[in-house]
Amino acid sequence: MKKYLVICVSLILSACATSEVKVVETKKLTPVTPPPLPTQLPTSVPKLSTPTPRLPTIADSNFKSCLINLRASALSAGVNPNTYDQYTQNLAPDYSILEKLDYQPEFSTPIWDYLSGLVDEERIQTGRQKLLQYQNELVRISQIYGVPAQTVVAVWGVESNFGTIGGKYPLLQALGTLSCEGRRQSYFRTEFFATMRILQRGDLTQQQMVGSWAGAFGQTQFMPSTYERLAVDFDGDGRRDLVSSAPDALASTANFLKKAGWQTGMPWGFEVKIPQGMSIAGESRKNKKPLSTWISKGLKRVDGAPILQGNLTESSMAGLMSPAGANGPVFLVFKNFDAIYGYNAAESYALAIAHLSDRLEGKPAFQTAWPTDDVGTSRAERRQIQNYLLAKGYDIGAADGLIGDKTRQAIKNEQMKMGLAPTGRAGQLFLNAIKR
């Protein structure tokens, strides 16, 4: 018996000596009664398997070297030495985010798909509830910053679905990775250092600093440097908390738009109808002209209202924007559209915010149809598609109305079975096909 125990102990010590040692959180263990020793010793002792130690990769080594090299720049940018060392000592890269650098739905998704998921009846109804829930705060915010409550709430709805979606990437890890790998490293280093300054000031904790792969966080998705410049403590608790405080997030958003050039009392724009035969070549939101010029060309609002109303005059400057060409909806846009554009530099994004703000105010949807035979689906309709795919046995995760790679591939497979073009789009054509 003693010989058998000595052999077991020897083997266990040998396995520990050759295994990678990991420090884990200690927990209180419940005593377990050991099983009785066998009455008959085996003729041979089974060989214990030991995990193969994970060797550091060249990429990991390069990442560590990069963090060491960034230390001086971080200190020059106002990060305390102890802060930098604390948050980089055990920081590991996440290389999975590098592929996201070149994919953004604002630029790669057809605009009718992009808008149909962001401005649907579900978000409109929730937005109207939030306008009532935070009515007192929003009145004060509008008085202070001059931005309508509907616009502020529209940003909130698009950015985080009113605070219910916050992102899953630890900012230090994401921004640290992007500071050392991929393109735009200089930009991401600025945000990496800003994240550390926020932490060392104590407004937020490291656990709260979780957001998008690119570093945006909080209920209205501020980048860390934007947070430093424009976040406000609206609820008066002494902390600028865009993560847990909706009033702070809403007021900070209004402050952003004000600093971006928002003009109180002016519209973002409106849908127009261009006269037949009029060329829109070279026209854009940037190429602004006086309203008198557009009126002389024969442009009219699609709702039949006069172009000159409210604070608009013939000298008011507007650009002509046609996100889907002359056959789709066309808009005259003003300075306030540019302010929204500054929040996220994509015209489709700014149009989603602008349109949702109109719908929250009670205005109708765009009147001109998008130039496609397969318009987009709402989130409720996308969940319906996902439930169909789940019933077919596809492993696509939860039916959350968010169309990811697994859902697109499953749709392609089903489209091929149905004899449809394998686009992978969760559009109305596929929705109608599964209904049949």
N, C-alpha and C positions, 0 to 999 in steps of 0.2 A: 504493500500500500504506500509506504513512504517513497519507494523508488518511483512509483507512478506519479505521485504528486510533484516530485522534484522535476521529472521530465516535463510536465505540463507547465510549471512555473518557468522553467528555462525557456520553453518555446514562446511563451507569452512575452517574456522580457526581450527575447530576440525580435519578435514582431514589433514591439514598441520602439526598439532601437532603430529599425529600418523604416518606420512609418513617418509620414509628415505629421507634425504636432500642430494642432489648431487650438486656439484659445476660444472657449465657448462660455456663454453665460452660465454660471453655476446655479443650479436649482436644488431645492430641498428634495432629497430622494426618499421614497418610501421603502423601508426595510423589506427585503424579499427573502423568504426562507429558501436556502439552497436545496436543490434536489438531492436525494440520497446517492451515495457513491455506488457504482455497480458492484454486485456481489462477486462477479468474476472479471478479472482484468483482461482487456483485449490483448491479443498477441502482438499487435502493432499500434502505435499511436498515430492518428490521422495527422497529416501535415496541415498546419494552420495557414490559411491564405492571408496575405498582407496586401493592403491597397498600394497601388503604384504611386509613389510621390509625384505630384504635379510640378514639373520643372518650369521655372519662369521662361516665358517666350521672349524672343528678341523685341517684339512689340511692347511687352510689359516693361522690359528694361529701358526701352526708348522713352516710354511714358514717364517712368520714374526720373530719368535724366531731364526730361522736359520740365517736370515740376521743380526740380532743383534749379534749373536755369531760370525759371519764371519768378523765383523767390525775390530777387532784387527788384524786378519790375513791380511786383506786388507791394513791396515795402515802399517803393517810390510813389505808388498809387494810394497810400494811406492805410494799407493793411498792416496791423501790428505783427511783429515777428512771431509771437506766441500763437496768434490767431492763424497765421499761415501754416505754421508747423503742425498745429493741432488738427487742422482740417485736411492736410495733405499727407500726413504720416502714413495712413492706411488707405488712402484713396486709390481705388482700382478703376481702370477705364471701362467704358461700355462701347465697344466698337460697333454694336448693332445700330447705333443711331447715325452712323456715317452715311448709310444708304438713304436716310431721310433728307439729307442735305439737298438732294436734287429732285425731291418729290414734295410738292405742296399742292393740295387740292384746289387752292384758289387759281392756280395756273394750269393744272392738268385735267380738271374736270369740266365737261360742258356746262356752260353757265346755267342752263335750265335744270340740270341735275343738282348743281351747287345750291341754287336758290330754293329748289323745291324741298330740300331737306332742312334748310335753315329758317325759311319763312313758311311754316305750315300752320294749320289751324290749332294744332296742339301748342305750339310755341306762342301763337297770338293769344290764346285764351289764358295761358299761364302768365304771360306778360301783363295782361290786363289785371289779373289777380295781384301781381306784384305792385302794380301802380296804386292799387287800393291799400295794400298792406303797408307800403312805405310812403303813403301819401304825404304825411307831415314832413318827413325828411326830404322828400323830393321837391316839395314846395320851397323849402329853405334852400336846397341845392340850386334850384332854378333861379331863385332870387339872387344868390351870391355869384353864380358863375354865368348866368344868362343862357344856359343850355336847356332845351325842353326836357321834361321828365321822360317823354316817350323815347327820345334819342338815347338818353343815358340807360334806360332799361333795355333798349334794343341791343346795345353793346353788351350788357350783362347777359342777355339771352343767347346771343350768338357765341360769345366767348366761353361760357361755362354752363349754358342751359340754366341760368339763374342760380349759380353756385353749386350745382349738383355734380358737375364734372370738373375735376381739378388737375388732371394729368397724373402720370405715374412715375415720372423720372426725377430722382434726387438731383437737385440743381447742381450741387458741387460735382457730382460724378459726370453729369451730362456736359456741363460747361468746361470742366477740366479736360474731358476727352476732346471736345471741339477746340479747346485752346491749343492742343498739341497735334491734332490730326485733321486732315481735310482742308477745305478752303475756308477763307474768312477767319483765320485764326486770330488775327489782330482784334477783330470785332468781338469775338467770343471771349478773349482774354479780358477785355474791358468789363464784360458782364460777369465773368468769373471773379474778378477782384471786387466788383460791386456787391456780389453775393456775400463775400467775406466781410465787407464793411458793414452790411446790414446785420449780420450775425454778431459781430463784435459790439455793435451798438445796443443789441438786445431787444429790438422791436419784435423780432420773430425768432423762433427756434429752428434748428437744423431740420427737425421733423416736419415743420411747417413749410420748409423751402422745397416743395415738390411741385413739379409742373410739367410743361411740355418738353419735348426733347431739345428744343432750341433755347429753353431757359425762361419762358414766360410762365408766370405763376399768379395765384390769387383768383378771386372771383371774376375779375375783369382782365386777367392775364397781362400784367405789367412785366416788362423786362426789368431786371434788377436795377440798371442805371436809371430807367424811367421811374421806378419806385423812389429812388433816392431824390430825384428832382421834383416829382409831382404828387407823390402820395400825401394824403392829408389825414389827420386824426379828426374825423367829423363827429364821432360819438363821445369825444372828450375823456377817454380813459387813459390818455397819456401815451398811447401806442398807435402807430400807423399800421393797422392790421387789415390787409386786403384779403386775408385768408379766411378769418372767422367773423369779420364784421362787414355786413352788407352796407351799412351807411358809409363806412370808410371807403369801401370799394366804389360805391356810386359817386360819392363826392370827388374821389380821386379821378374817376373817369371824366366827370364834368370839368375838372381842373385841366386835365389833359386837352380836351377839346377846345377849351377857352384859350389855352396857350398855343394851340395849333392854328388859331385864327378864326375861331367860330364867331360869326356875326349875329348878335342877338336880334331876333325879329325877322330874320331872312330865311328863306327856304333852302333846303339842300339842292332842290331841283324839281323837275316834274317831267312826265312823259309827254312827248309832242308828236305831231304828225307832219311829216315833210311832204311838200307838194310833189306831184308826179313829175319825174324828169330832173329833179334837183340832185346834183351830185354832192355826196358827202365825203368825197376823197380828201384826205388831209385834215379833216376835222377831228377834234379830240377834246377832252376836258381841259387840256393845257392850252389849246388854241382858242382863247376866249375872245369874244367880240361883244360890243354893246347890244342890248336887247333890241334896239332900234334896227340894227342890221338884220337880225333874225326875223323880225316882224316884216321888214321890207322884202325878205326872200319868200314870204308866204307861210312861215311856220305857224302852227296853231297848237294849242293844248288839246290832247285827245278827249278831255272831258268837256270841251266846249267853253270853258271859262276863259276870260281874257288873260293874256300873258301879263299885262301890267296890272298888278293888284298888290295890296298890302304895301310894303315898303319898296317894292320894285319900281324902278324908273327906266326910262329909255337908255340911260347911261349905265345901268347895271350890267356887269360883265358876266357872260355865260359861255360855256363851251358845249359843243354838240357831241354827245357820246352815244355810240352805237355798238354795244358789246357783242351783238350777233350779226352785225351788218345791217344794211338798209332794210332788209325784209323782216327784221325783228323789232322789238321795242327800241325806240330812240328817245334820248333824254337831253334836255338842256340842264346843265349842272352849274352850280355857283360855288362860291368860296367855301361854303359849309360842307360841300361834298369833299373838297380837298382836305378839310380838317378831319373828316372821318377817314379818308384815305391815309392820312398820316398815322392812324392807329395801327394799320396793317397794310403795307403798300401793295394792294391788289384792288383793281377796280371792281371785281366781282364781290369781294368782301365788303367794300364800301357801299355797293349797291344793295347788298343784303341788309346791312344796318339801316340804310336809308329807307328801304322798302318796309322793313319790319316796323320802323318808327311810324311810318304812315299808317300801317295796318293797326297799330296800337291806338292811333288817333282816330280810327274809324274810317279811314280812306280805303277805296277799293283796290283790288289787285291790278296789275298791269293789264291794259286792255288789248294790246297787240300781242298776238300769239308768237311764241318762239318758232323759228323756222326749222322745225323738225317734225317727223312723224312718230317720234318716240319720246314724249316729254317725260320729265322726271316724276318721281314718286315721293310722297310724304314719308315721314318716319313711321307712321302707323302702317302704311302700305309696305314699307321695307321690312317691318317686323313680320307682316303677313307672308312675304316672300321667304324670309328666313325660317319661319315655322314650317313652311312647305318643304324647304330643303332639309331641315332637321328630321321631318317625317320620312324623308327619302333616305335617311341614314348618313347624311353628310356631317362630318365633324367640323362645324363652323363656329362653335362656341354658343354663347347666349343670343337669343333673338332680341337684340338691343336697338335695331334700326340703324346701326352704323355699319356701312358696307366696307369690309376689309378684304384682304387678299383671298382668304379662304372662301368667303361668300362669293367673290367674283369668279373664282375657279369653279365652284359648284354650279353657279349659274351657267358658265360656259359648257360644262358637261351636260346639263339638262337641255340647253339650247341645241346642242348637237343631236341629242336624242330626238328632239322635236322637229329637227330639220330647219331650225332657225340659224341665222348668222351668229356665230359664237363670240359675241361682243363682251360678255361678262357684265353687262349693264343691268342694274335693277330698275329698268324703266317700265313704262306702261305696257309695252308690247309683251314683255315677259310676264308681267303681272296678269294680263288678260289671258295669256296662254295657259298659265297654271290654273286660272279660274275655270277654264274650259275642260 
